[in-house]
């Protein structure tokens, strides 16, 4: 047994309060190195009198990566304190005692009897439990880029607005007149689709079409509408059972904001000079850089910190009390005035943790079930401890799904069928074990967004692959999001091509894709508890390493899912009690089903 591979960390995703009276305990071991793990646990103050360490509760292997196995069990609290260790048995039958002091022989009675040698969860306070808004796990989101969704009010169009969809491939500086009234006009469409949450990219006053260069957080961009229109949008969405999440950029501010313009005008004498990370004066003003023309910018010219090296996005000093008060005031304003349900936070990983803790407290104190999502593209345990974000945009899972179903992209070239099912399972399992179960249940899952190429383009216009990837994502724990237009097979490469105008003409929409999307969302709604609360059991005995299969069992129901991305047919048996929930197989008869390459099937029995 590889003793160096044994790993556990108290008060983390390895040991946490799941519900008010249950604890989840995890242990990580080397892959295929351990055959049995028991949790030795009990009341800290009964250790000597009851000798609870002589018994044990079996732990189940719940996940496997390419190098590790993960074991987990649930412990009922009585009372709210716990001392615990692990009895670990290797393949050769040897057993060891793994505790807070290290690894010992299992028959070392001296260490077994020392209560202070055990891992300790001294007392569980409900106030410390990582909590998530319960409504989120049942929500299906729809991301809207307001400037490109619908033009509901031509009277507020910016200067030089182009006719809707005039360019097949939009440019960085195009305006087409999309606005909040356009969203209101299509709420019935979203309700019919099955959407229960809208995520709007920034709507605050800014110079660009994307609005990630906010010039005034307290003003709705005039091209999008006004306070009355935003209030109407939220109210009408709520009346349809649809939540609304806004996007905010607190890492940096726009170049034309009054704060930054004051710095440019008054330099070190500006009252806002401490709002930013200015490295030396005088601060140089920069004209607009036209990146679309191939123009380059020399980052060495910068005398202040920015988002990336974008001179028109100076970075805010969020540890400055004035900056913090201003931004927290923004958060309060939109919750109190418009009753929004969530914030999506841009470049969240580049803002200090203390700011996010204060931000979290501000939002939750105003609305207990408020939802906070950070834009983080990597592992983010520290942000998800319960006092900053509820979830992140789950791009790590996004990338694995796209790589498996569409092929990995290496140096702008797609490698067909490069990932095996074993590799995929390893990577998905590792990511799942990074977080508490209640965190996984509200992770913001997506396949594309305004920051990525669209999945129809990524999949080289293979509708079956796109549908397979979407079905897989919708069957995972977390809250799924559809990027506007995906339901009608809207395509597009990287920014700005992924921000095309929504197509509303029925004869130009992929109506089969729209029909599929409605069925997909209905499946999610009908089997929400089965999808969320059941453990995911992978099927490993498969005829091809390009086939995925798993089952989920919950309260007497079993959901089975098959995805044939291989080159040969897959035969599966279906009994008379099996209900086919979703598939792209044209004809299904009783008995054996032959799944052609590219097909998927979801059943419940």
MIMIMI-76357 format. One line per 10 residues: number of its first residue (from 1); for each residue x, y, z of C-alpha. Coordinates in steps of 0.25 Angstrom, whole numbers, plus 5000, padded with zeros to 4 digits. Example, Ala and Ser with C-alpha at 12.3 -4.5 7.8 and 13.67 -1.06 7.14 Angstrom:
2
1) 5049/4982/5031 | 5055/4996/5029 .
END
This chain:
605
1) 5000/5000/5000 | 5005/5014/4996 | 5004/5021/5010 | 5009/5034/5004 | 4996/5035/4995 | 4987/5034/5007 | 4980/5048/5009 | 4970/5055/5017 | 4968/5069/5022 | 4958/5073/5033 .
11) 4948/5085/5031 | 4949/5084/5016 | 4942/5077/5004 | 4948/5064/5011 | 4940/5067/5024 | 4928/5076/5024 | 4914/5078/5030 | 4904/5074/5018 | 4891/5076/5025 | 4888/5080/5039 .
21) 4890/5066/5045 | 4899/5059/5035 | 4914/5060/5032 | 4921/5055/5019 | 4935/5049/5021 | 4944/5046/5010 | 4958/5040/5008 | 4967/5039/4996 | 4976/5027/4993 | 4984/5023/4982 .
31) 4976/5017/4970 | 4974/5002/4971 | 4983/5001/4984 | 4972/5000/4994 | 4961/4990/4995 | 4954/4994/5008 | 4953/5007/5017 | 4945/5008/5030 | 4943/5021/5037 | 4946/5020/5052 .
41) 4938/5031/5058 | 4930/5035/5071 | 4928/5046/5081 | 4941/5052/5085 | 4937/5051/5100 | 4932/5036/5100 | 4945/5031/5094 | 4951/5025/5106 | 4937/5020/5112 | 4931/5013/5100 .
51) 4944/5010/5092 | 4936/5013/5079 | 4950/5012/5071 | 4949/4997/5072 | 4937/4997/5062 | 4936/5004/5049 | 4926/5009/5038 | 4929/5005/5024 | 4932/5015/5013 | 4929/5014/4999 .
61) 4938/5017/4987 | 4930/5028/4980 | 4940/5033/4970 | 4952/5029/4963 | 4962/5038/4955 | 4974/5034/4947 | 4983/5033/4960 | 4974/5033/4972 | 4961/5027/4978 | 4952/5034/4986 .
71) 4944/5028/4998 | 4932/5034/5005 | 4922/5032/5016 | 4911/5039/5023 | 4911/5041/5038 | 4899/5044/5046 | 4902/5055/5057 | 4899/5052/5071 | 4903/5061/5077 | 4910/5071/5069 .
81) 4924/5067/5070 | 4933/5057/5064 | 4947/5050/5066 | 4950/5041/5055 | 4961/5033/5047 | 4962/5022/5036 | 4965/5008/5036 | 4970/5005/5022 | 4973/4991/5016 | 4982/4989/5004 .
91) 4981/4979/4993 | 4991/4970/5000 | 4982/4970/5013 | 4991/4979/5021 | 4983/4989/5030 | 4988/5003/5035 | 4982/5013/5044 | 4982/5027/5038 | 4979/5039/5047 | 4983/5053/5050 .
101) 4997/5049/5055 | 5000/5041/5043 | 5000/5026/5039 | 5002/5015/5049 | 5000/4999/5050 | 4985/4996/5052 | 4989/4988/5064 | 4996/5000/5071 | 4987/5000/5083 | 4995/5012/5089 .
111) 4992/5021/5078 | 4977/5016/5076 | 4974/5020/5090 | 4979/5034/5089 | 4967/5043/5086 | 4976/5054/5082 | 4982/5046/5071 | 4969/5046/5063 | 4965/5056/5053 | 4955/5066/5060 .
121) 4943/5073/5056 | 4941/5080/5070 | 4927/5085/5068 | 4918/5087/5057 | 4911/5100/5056 | 4899/5101/5047 | 4904/5116/5044 | 4917/5110/5039 | 4910/5100/5029 | 4912/5103/5014 .
131) 4898/5107/5010 | 4893/5109/4996 | 4880/5115/4990 | 4871/5102/4989 | 4864/5108/4976 | 4876/5108/4968 | 4878/5093/4966 | 4864/5092/4959 | 4867/5104/4950 | 4870/5104/4935 .
141) 4877/5116/4931 | 4877/5124/4918 | 4889/5134/4916 | 4885/5146/4908 | 4895/5156/4901 | 4885/5168/4901 | 4891/5175/4889 | 4888/5163/4881 | 4876/5156/4886 | 4864/5165/4881 .
151) 4862/5180/4877 | 4849/5183/4885 | 4850/5198/4884 | 4857/5205/4872 | 4856/5218/4878 | 4868/5216/4887 | 4877/5210/4877 | 4891/5215/4877 | 4897/5224/4866 | 4901/5216/4854 .
161) 4892/5204/4858 | 4892/5193/4847 | 4880/5186/4842 | 4877/5173/4850 | 4887/5162/4846 | 4893/5171/4835 | 4906/5164/4836 | 4908/5149/4835 | 4920/5151/4844 | 4918/5163/4854 .
171) 4930/5172/4857 | 4935/5176/4871 | 4929/5190/4869 | 4916/5187/4863 | 4903/5191/4869 | 4890/5184/4865 | 4880/5191/4875 | 4877/5179/4884 | 4871/5184/4898 | 4863/5180/4910 .
181) 4850/5182/4903 | 4854/5172/4893 | 4856/5162/4905 | 4842/5165/4911 | 4836/5163/4897 | 4841/5149/4897 | 4838/5144/4911 | 4827/5136/4906 | 4837/5129/4896 | 4846/5126/4908 .
191) 4835/5121/4917 | 4830/5112/4906 | 4844/5107/4904 | 4844/5103/4919 | 4854/5113/4924 | 4854/5117/4938 | 4866/5126/4940 | 4871/5138/4931 | 4886/5142/4932 | 4888/5155/4925 .
201) 4902/5160/4922 | 4905/5174/4927 | 4894/5185/4925 | 4900/5197/4931 | 4905/5209/4924 | 4917/5206/4916 | 4923/5210/4902 | 4924/5196/4896 | 4913/5186/4891 | 4918/5176/4902 .
211) 4917/5186/4913 | 4929/5180/4921 | 4935/5193/4922 | 4925/5199/4931 | 4925/5215/4932 | 4914/5216/4942 | 4909/5204/4950 | 4897/5212/4955 | 4891/5215/4941 | 4884/5205/4931 .
221) 4891/5207/4918 | 4882/5217/4910 | 4883/5207/4898 | 4877/5196/4907 | 4866/5204/4914 | 4864/5210/4927 | 4860/5207/4941 | 4845/5205/4938 | 4848/5195/4927 | 4858/5187/4936 .
231) 4847/5187/4947 | 4837/5182/4937 | 4846/5171/4932 | 4849/5166/4946 | 4834/5166/4950 | 4829/5160/4937 | 4840/5149/4938 | 4836/5146/4952 | 4822/5145/4949 | 4826/5134/4939 .
241) 4834/5127/4950 | 4847/5132/4943 | 4858/5137/4952 | 4868/5148/4947 | 4883/5149/4949 | 4891/5161/4945 | 4906/5162/4942 | 4915/5171/4949 | 4930/5175/4946 | 4936/5179/4960 .
251) 4950/5176/4956 | 4952/5188/4946 | 4944/5200/4942 | 4942/5206/4928 | 4952/5217/4922 | 4941/5227/4921 | 4936/5226/4935 | 4936/5239/4943 | 4946/5233/4953 | 4957/5229/4943 .
261) 4955/5242/4935 | 4957/5250/4948 | 4970/5243/4949 | 4975/5246/4935 | 4971/5261/4937 | 4977/5263/4951 | 4987/5252/4952 | 4992/5250/4967 | 4983/5261/4971 | 4971/5253/4967 .
271) 4961/5249/4978 | 4961/5236/4971 | 4976/5233/4970 | 4975/5222/4981 | 4963/5215/4974 | 4973/5209/4965 | 4987/5202/4964 | 4995/5213/4959 | 5010/5210/4958 | 5015/5224/4954 .
281) 5010/5238/4950 | 5007/5244/4940 | 4997/5234/4936 | 4997/5233/4921 | 4984/5234/4913 | 4982/5224/4902 | 4974/5225/4889 | 4965/5214/4885 | 4972/5202/4880 | 4966/5195/4868 .
291) 4970/5180/4871 | 4961/5175/4859 | 4970/5183/4849 | 4982/5175/4855 | 4987/5188/4863 | 4996/5184/4874 | 4998/5190/4888 | 5011/5191/4895 | 5008/5187/4910 | 5021/5193/4914 .
301) 5014/5207/4912 | 5005/5204/4924 | 5007/5211/4937 | 4995/5205/4944 | 4989/5192/4945 | 4978/5187/4936 | 4969/5175/4933 | 4980/5167/4925 | 4987/5178/4917 | 4975/5185/4913 .
311) 4978/5200/4915 | 4963/5204/4915 | 4960/5195/4926 | 4968/5200/4939 | 4967/5191/4950 | 4960/5195/4963 | 4966/5195/4977 | 4955/5187/4984 | 4963/5188/4997 | 4961/5203/4997 .
321) 4949/5206/5007 | 4943/5216/4997 | 4943/5207/4985 | 4937/5195/4994 | 4926/5204/4999 | 4923/5209/4985 | 4922/5195/4979 | 4915/5189/4991 | 4905/5200/4989 | 4903/5196/4974 .
331) 4900/5181/4979 | 4890/5186/4989 | 4883/5196/4979 | 4880/5185/4969 | 4875/5175/4979 | 4866/5185/4987 | 4861/5193/4975 | 4859/5182/4965 | 4858/5170/4973 | 4868/5162/4965 .
341) 4872/5148/4969 | 4887/5147/4966 | 4900/5153/4962 | 4910/5147/4952 | 4923/5153/4955 | 4933/5156/4944 | 4948/5153/4946 | 4944/5149/4960 | 4958/5142/4963 | 4966/5155/4962 .
351) 4958/5162/4973 | 4962/5160/4987 | 4955/5150/4996 | 4952/5160/5007 | 4944/5168/4997 | 4936/5156/4993 | 4933/5152/5007 | 4927/5166/5010 | 4920/5165/4996 | 4914/5152/5000 .
361) 4909/5157/5014 | 4903/5169/5007 | 4895/5161/4997 | 4890/5150/5007 | 4886/5160/5017 | 4877/5166/5007 | 4872/5153/5001 | 4874/5140/5008 | 4873/5131/4996 | 4881/5140/4986 .
371) 4891/5133/4977 | 4905/5137/4974 | 4913/5132/4963 | 4928/5135/4960 | 4935/5135/4946 | 4946/5125/4950 | 4952/5116/4939 | 4960/5107/4949 | 4959/5100/4962 | 4953/5110/4972 .
381) 4952/5103/4986 | 4955/5116/4994 | 4944/5124/4987 | 4934/5113/4990 | 4935/5111/5005 | 4921/5117/5008 | 4925/5132/5010 | 4928/5137/4996 | 4922/5130/4984 | 4911/5119/4983 .
391) 4917/5114/4970 | 4926/5117/4958 | 4924/5116/4943 | 4928/5102/4942 | 4937/5103/4930 | 4946/5091/4935 | 4935/5082/4933 | 4931/5089/4920 | 4944/5087/4914 | 4944/5072/4917 .
401) 4930/5070/4911 | 4934/5077/4898 | 4947/5070/4897 | 4941/5056/4898 | 4929/5059/4889 | 4935/5068/4879 | 4950/5065/4880 | 4961/5073/4887 | 4966/5086/4881 | 4981/5087/4880 .
411) 4987/5099/4873 | 4974/5102/4867 | 4973/5088/4861 | 4962/5078/4866 | 4967/5065/4869 | 4956/5055/4866 | 4953/5044/4876 | 4966/5047/4884 | 4959/5045/4898 | 4955/5031/4903 .
421) 4943/5029/4912 | 4953/5025/4924 | 4961/5038/4922 | 4948/5046/4922 | 4942/5039/4935 | 4956/5041/4942 | 4955/5056/4939 | 4941/5058/4942 | 4942/5050/4955 | 4954/5058/4960 .
431) 4947/5071/4958 | 4934/5066/4965 | 4943/5063/4977 | 4948/5077/4978 | 4936/5082/4985 | 4925/5079/4995 | 4913/5072/4990 | 4904/5084/4992 | 4913/5092/4984 | 4913/5082/4972 .
441) 4898/5083/4973 | 4898/5098/4969 | 4910/5099/4960 | 4907/5107/4948 | 4909/5097/4936 | 4910/5102/4922 | 4915/5097/4908 | 4917/5111/4902 | 4916/5126/4905 | 4920/5140/4900 .
451) 4934/5136/4903 | 4935/5123/4895 | 4932/5118/4881 | 4918/5113/4880 | 4916/5098/4881 | 4910/5096/4867 | 4923/5102/4861 | 4932/5094/4871 | 4925/5081/4867 | 4927/5084/4852 .
461) 4912/5085/4851 | 4909/5071/4855 | 4895/5072/4862 | 4896/5058/4868 | 4909/5062/4875 | 4903/5075/4880 | 4891/5068/4885 | 4899/5057/4892 | 4907/5067/4899 | 4895/5075/4904 .
471) 4888/5062/4909 | 4900/5058/4916 | 4902/5072/4923 | 4887/5073/4926 | 4888/5059/4934 | 4899/5064/4943 | 4898/5070/4957 | 4898/5085/4956 | 4889/5096/4949 | 4890/5096/4933 .
481) 4891/5108/4925 | 4888/5110/4910 | 4894/5121/4902 | 4884/5129/4894 | 4882/5123/4880 | 4887/5109/4884 | 4873/5104/4883 | 4872/5107/4869 | 4886/5103/4865 | 4892/5117/4864 .
491) 4907/5116/4861 | 4919/5125/4863 | 4934/5125/4865 | 4941/5132/4876 | 4938/5146/4880 | 4932/5154/4873 | 4926/5143/4864 | 4920/5136/4876 | 4911/5149/4878 | 4902/5148/4866 .
501) 4888/5154/4865 | 4878/5144/4870 | 4870/5138/4858 | 4855/5140/4860 | 4850/5136/4846 | 4844/5122/4847 | 4849/5118/4833 | 4863/5121/4837 | 4863/5113/4850 | 4866/5099/4853 .
511) 4853/5095/4857 | 4857/5080/4860 | 4868/5086/4870 | 4857/5095/4876 | 4848/5083/4878 | 4860/5075/4884 | 4863/5086/4894 | 4849/5086/4899 | 4849/5071/4901 | 4863/5072/4908 .
521) 4858/5083/4918 | 4845/5075/4921 | 4854/5063/4924 | 4862/5071/4934 | 4849/5076/4941 | 4842/5062/4941 | 4854/5055/4947 | 4861/5066/4955 | 4862/5059/4968 | 4868/5046/4962 .
531) 4878/5055/4954 | 4882/5063/4966 | 4882/5053/4978 | 4886/5040/4972 | 4900/5035/4972 | 4906/5034/4958 | 4910/5020/4955 | 4919/5018/4942 | 4918/5006/4934 | 4932/5001/4930 .
541) 4930/4988/4923 | 4927/4994/4909 | 4931/4989/4895 | 4938/5003/4891 | 4946/5013/4899 | 4938/5024/4892 | 4925/5020/4898 | 4920/5026/4911 | 4909/5019/4920 | 4904/5022/4934 .
551) 4893/5020/4943 | 4886/5028/4955 | 4878/5021/4965 | 4869/5029/4975 | 4856/5024/4982 | 4853/5012/4974 | 4856/5019/4961 | 4868/5016/4952 | 4872/5025/4941 | 4881/5020/4930 .
561) 4889/5028/4920 | 4897/5023/4908 | 4905/5031/4898 | 4911/5024/4886 | 4923/5032/4881 | 4930/5020/4875 | 4930/5014/4861 | 4921/5002/4863 | 4907/4999/4868 | 4904/4997/4883 .
571) 4894/4987/4887 | 4886/4989/4899 | 4875/4981/4905 | 4862/4989/4909 | 4851/4982/4917 | 4836/4984/4917 | 4836/4993/4929 | 4847/5002/4923 | 4842/5016/4918 | 4850/5023/4907 .
581) 4852/5037/4912 | 4860/5044/4901 | 4868/5038/4889 | 4872/5041/4875 | 4870/5027/4870 | 4860/5027/4859 | 4852/5014/4862 | 4852/5006/4875 | 4846/4993/4877 | 4844/4984/4889 .
591) 4856/4976/4893 | 4870/4979/4889 | 4873/4993/4884 | 4884/4995/4874 | 4890/5009/4876 | 4897/5014/4864 | 4910/5023/4865 | 4906/5037/4869 | 4893/5033/4876 | 4889/5035/4891 .
601) 4878/5028/4899 | 4873/5032/4913 | 4863/5022/4920 | 4856/5021/4933 | 4851/5009/4940 .
END
